[in-house]
Amino acid sequence: MNRIRPAYILTGVLFFGSGCADNKFSNYGSNYITPEQAVMAAARTESGISGKFLMTVQATGYDKGNLYLNSEKDYRDQRNLSIEIDQELIKTLEARLHENPSTYYLNKRIEISGTALKVRIAFVVNGEITDKYYFQTHIDLENANSIRVIN
């Protein structure tokens, strides 16, 4: 079952880039799932894809108190894999890292254990949910031990 999340914008048109993303992590072999592989697999099944994911955090952002670590600079990019961290886990990570996770993980290569799922994002205009939507691929971080920086 896909979750629906509102995307708060006034107006907007999405343009998705074409072309192939290079496999930046091919030297890690088949031990890791790349963002590109996660997005493609999550699009094909409601149960998503589970395993260990590897990505470089290119952007971070907050929505409704949750933190998102993104594999692409534009979180709306169809190739983006977002790691969702809820408010309680943000506090746990802050205590462990002695820094805000949004700045700590930025531009770092991270390993995440979890399940990547396709999430439906509804557009909201003037506070009203519209019938327009797009999809993102998310991993809900379940505990602080499910994420680590890879050198």
N, C-alpha and C positions, 0 to 999 in steps of 0.2 A: 504494500500500500504506500503510495507516495504522499509525503507530507506537503502541505501547502503553506507557503510563507509569503506575506505581502512584500512587495518591493515598492518603496515610497518614492515616487517620482511625479513631477507635474506633467511632463510630456516626454516622449522618448521613442527613438527608433534604434533597434539593435542591429549592428552590422557585425557579422562574424567573419574573421579573416579566414582565408582559405590557405591551403598549403599544408605541408607535413611538418609536424614538430619533430625535431631531432631527438633521438634517445640519448639524453645526457648521462644516463646512468648505466649504459650498456656494460661498463667495466665492472659492475656489481653482479653480473650474471642474472640468473633467474630467481635469486633470493628476494628481490624486491619488485613491487608493482609500481610502475611509473604513473604520474598523473594522467598521461595520455591513455595508458592501458586501463586505468581505473574508470575514466570517463566513458570509454568505449564499452567496457564490461557492464558498468552500472546501467547504461542505456538499454542493455539487452535483457535485464532480469529485474524483477521486483525485489528480489532478496539481496541484490547488490553483489559485491565482491569483497571477500574477507581476506586479510593477510597483513603483510608488512609493506608499507608504502614508503617511498623515498621521494622527497621533493625539496626544492629550495624555496624558502618563503620569500616571495617577491613583493608582497603587500600584506598589510593587516588592516582590520577595521572592526568597528563595533556596531551591533544592531540589537536594540532592546537589552542591553547589558551583556550580551554574549560577545566573545571575541572570535574573529575569523582570521585564520592564517591562510593566505592564498598562494597558489602555485604560479599565478599569472598576475601582472600588475593591475589588470582590469578584472575585477571579480565577476563581471558579466561575460567574460570571454568563454566561449563554449568549451575550451580546453582546460579551464580552471578546475582545480581540485581545492575545495575549502575544508579546512579543519575547524570545526565548531567547538568552542570551549565555553562552558556555562559559567555563571558568576561564581559559584562555589569553587569550581576547579581553578578559576583565575586566581582566587585568593590562595589556594594551596600552592599553585605554581609560583606566585609572588613570594611567598614565604620561603620556598625552596631555592628560588633563583636570586632572591634579594634584588629583584628588578621586575618591572612590568613585563609580562610575557610578550606584549605587542612589540616592544622594542628589543627585547632579548632575542627573540627568534627571527626577527627581520634580517634578511640576507644570509641566513644560515641554512645549511642542508640538514634536514631532520628526517628521522625515521618515526613512523606512526603505526601502531598496531590497531586494527579496527576493521570496520566494514564501510565501504564506500557505497552510498545510495544515491539514486537520482531523486532530487527534490524539486517539486513544482513551486515556482515563485510567481505569485499573482501580482499584477500591477495594481497600484492604488493611486487614484487620482482624486484630489480634493477630499481625502478621507474615505473614499468609497472603493471597495474592491471591484475591479473591472473583470470582464471575461477574457482579458489579455493575460498571457503568462509566458514564461520561458522556464527552462530547466537548468539546475546547477547540480553538481556532484559534491556531496558533503560526507565527511566522516565526523561523527560525534565522538569527541574524545571522552572516553569513559573514566579514566583515572590518570593521575599524574605520571604513573609508571609506563603509560602507553606512548610516551613521546620522549625522544632524546635527540640531541645534536650529534651528527656524524661528522667527524673530521675529514 
